[in-house]
């Protein structure tokens, strides 16, 4: 079975904890984890594994590609391969998309937004967000041209970080609890801190944004991740 969106690719962020007390064989579990992630990461599908900084989860895997069925089978295969020691800590489902506010987009830009080839940067950050509907700050009651102008200013802030940050915004309206998922990639965590801070002063964020929890991790190869988790 295949389930392919008519526009864009599916994106699933998975977060896990590892209950080491339920491991029968750590080395075998680590080998299984690395193999499942490595085998999935084959064009056009991509899997980015990362160790989560802090204790919201032990690790995460961001998967994306054209077939939602394969993304789903990956999750089940990973959990089955590692066994009951792998405890889900959260997930997020979204689709790559084009912005309704962008005009005169080049074919190259459209391709990058809909079918991105993600870089292997050192740091990944993810957070969901929605636009507010509160009285006096209801984004969806603004005229389209006003929203477009505001988003143009928002985009200009983002472009200042070209080369330091790669930003992927994916749509999740009707698919998850928030309306968008934002994934940032960088080699310097300061760049992530700075872009999010500066964006907070832009009117789109200051007046109309509702942010979910932030998760930050260090990108690793599947083998490095297994070692980091003590599964070696």
C-alpha positions in Angstrom: 0.0 0.0 0.0 1.2 3.5 -0.7 -0.4 6.8 0.5 1.2 9.7 -1.3 0.1 13.3 -0.7 -1.0 15.1 -3.9 1.3 18.0 -2.9 4.5 17.6 -0.9 5.9 14.9 1.3 5.0 13.5 4.7 7.1 14.4 7.7 7.1 12.6 11.0 9.1 13.6 14.1 9.4 10.7 16.6 10.7 11.0 20.1 11.6 8.2 22.4 12.9 7.3 25.9 15.0 4.2 26.5 14.1 2.0 29.5 17.4 0.2 30.0 15.9 -2.0 32.7 13.9 -3.7 29.9 16.8 -4.5 27.7 17.7 -8.1 27.2 20.7 -7.5 25.0 21.9 -3.9 24.7 24.3 -4.6 21.8 21.6 -6.4 19.9 19.1 -3.6 20.4 21.7 -1.0 19.3 22.5 -3.0 16.1 18.8 -3.2 15.4 18.2 0.5 15.9 21.1 1.5 13.7 20.1 -0.9 10.9 16.4 0.2 10.8 17.3 3.9 10.7 20.1 3.3 8.2 18.0 1.2 5.8 15.2 3.7 5.7 17.5 6.6 4.9 17.6 6.0 1.2 16.5 8.6 -1.4 14.0 9.9 -1.7 13.3 9.0 1.9 15.4 10.6 4.7 15.9 9.9 8.4 17.7 12.2 10.7 18.6 10.7 14.0 19.5 12.9 17.0 20.3 12.7 20.7 17.9 15.0 22.6 19.6 17.6 24.8 17.9 17.7 28.2 15.4 15.1 29.4 12.3 15.6 27.3 13.3 12.4 25.5 16.5 10.3 25.0 16.5 10.6 21.2 14.5 11.4 18.2 14.2 10.6 14.5 12.9 12.9 11.9 11.6 11.0 8.8 10.3 12.4 5.6 9.4 11.1 2.1 6.6 10.7 -0.5 4.8 7.7 1.1 3.0 8.0 4.4 2.6 4.3 4.6 6.4 3.8 4.5 6.8 6.4 7.2 4.3 4.5 9.4 5.9 1.2 8.7 9.3 2.7 9.7 7.9 3.6 13.2 6.4 0.2 13.8 9.6 -1.6 12.5 11.8 0.5 14.8 9.7 -0.1 17.8 9.4 -3.8 17.1 13.2 -4.2 16.4 14.3 -2.5 19.6 11.5 -4.0 21.7 9.7 -2.9 24.9 12.7 -0.9 26.1 11.8 1.7 23.5 9.1 4.0 25.1 7.4 6.6 22.9 7.8 10.2 24.3 6.0 12.1 21.6 5.5 12.6 17.9 4.5 15.2 15.3 3.0 14.7 11.9 3.0 17.3 9.1 3.5 17.8 5.3 5.9 19.9 3.3 4.1 22.8 1.6 4.4 26.0 -0.3 3.5 29.3 1.4 0.3 30.9 0.2 2.1 34.3 0.6 5.0 33.6 -1.8 4.7 34.8 -5.3 6.9 34.3 -8.4 8.6 31.4 -6.8 11.3 29.7 -8.9 10.9 26.0 -9.7 14.1 25.5 -7.7 12.5 27.1 -4.6 9.3 25.1 -5.0 11.3 21.9 -5.3 13.3 22.8 -2.1 10.1 23.5 -0.1 8.2 20.5 -1.3 10.9 17.9 -1.7 13.8 19.1 0.5 17.2 17.4 0.7 18.1 18.1 4.3 21.6 18.8 5.3 23.5 17.0 8.0 24.1 19.9 10.3 25.3 19.4 13.9 22.2 20.7 15.7 18.4 20.2 15.1 15.6 22.1 16.8 11.9 21.5 16.4 8.8 23.3 17.7 5.2 23.4 16.6 3.2 26.6 16.4 -0.1 28.1 15.5 -1.5 31.5 14.7 -3.7 33.0 17.4 -7.5 33.5 17.3 -7.8 35.7 20.4 -10.0 38.8 20.2 -7.9 41.6 18.9 -5.2 39.2 17.6 -7.1 36.9 15.4 -4.8 36.1 12.5 -7.5 34.5 10.4 -9.7 37.6 10.5 -7.0 39.8 8.9 -7.4 40.6 5.2 -5.1 38.5 3.0 -3.1 41.4 1.8 -2.3 42.5 5.4 -1.3 38.9 6.3 0.9 38.8 3.2 2.6 42.0 4.1 3.3 40.9 7.6 4.6 37.5 6.4 6.9 39.4 4.0 8.6 41.1 7.0 8.8 37.8 8.8 10.6 36.2 5.8 13.1 39.1 5.6 14.2 38.3 9.2 14.7 34.7 8.2 16.7 35.5 5.2 19.3 37.3 7.3 20.3 33.9 8.6 20.9 32.3 5.2 24.0 30.1 5.4 23.7 29.8 9.2 20.3 28.3 9.5 18.3 26.0 7.3 14.6 26.3 8.2 11.9 23.8 7.1 8.3 24.8 7.8 5.7 22.1 7.4 1.9 22.2 7.5 0.0 20.3 10.1 -3.5 21.8 10.2 -5.9 18.9 10.6 -3.0 16.5 11.1 -1.7 17.4 14.6 -2.4 19.7 17.5 -0.7 22.8 16.0 -0.9 24.3 12.5 2.8 24.2 11.5 6.0 22.4 12.5 9.2 24.3 12.4 12.5 22.4 12.1 15.8 24.3 12.2 19.2 23.0 11.3 22.5 24.6 12.2 26.1 23.9 13.1 26.1 26.6 15.8 23.3 26.5 18.5 23.8 30.2 19.0 22.3 30.8 15.5 19.1 28.9 16.5 18.9 31.0 19.7 19.4 34.2 17.8 16.9 33.6 15.0 14.1 32.6 17.4 14.8 35.6 19.6 14.8 38.0 16.7 11.7 36.5 15.3 9.9 37.2 18.6 10.1 40.9 17.9 8.6 40.6 14.5 4.8 41.4 14.6 3.8 38.1 13.2 5.3 36.3 16.2 4.8 39.1 18.8 1.1 39.5 18.2 -0.1 36.4 16.4 2.0 33.3 17.3 1.3 30.5 19.8 4.4 28.3 20.3 4.5 24.7 21.4 7.4 23.0 23.2 10.9 23.2 21.8 13.1 20.1 21.4 16.8 20.5 20.6 19.2 17.7 19.7 22.6 16.8 18.4 22.5 15.1 14.9 24.3 11.7 14.9 24.7 8.8 12.5 22.5 5.8 13.4 25.6 4.0 14.7 26.7 7.0 16.8 23.2 7.3 18.2 23.3 3.6 19.3 26.6 4.2 21.0 25.4 7.4 22.7 22.4 5.5 24.1 24.7 2.9 25.5 23.6 0.3 23.1 27.0 -1.0 22.1 
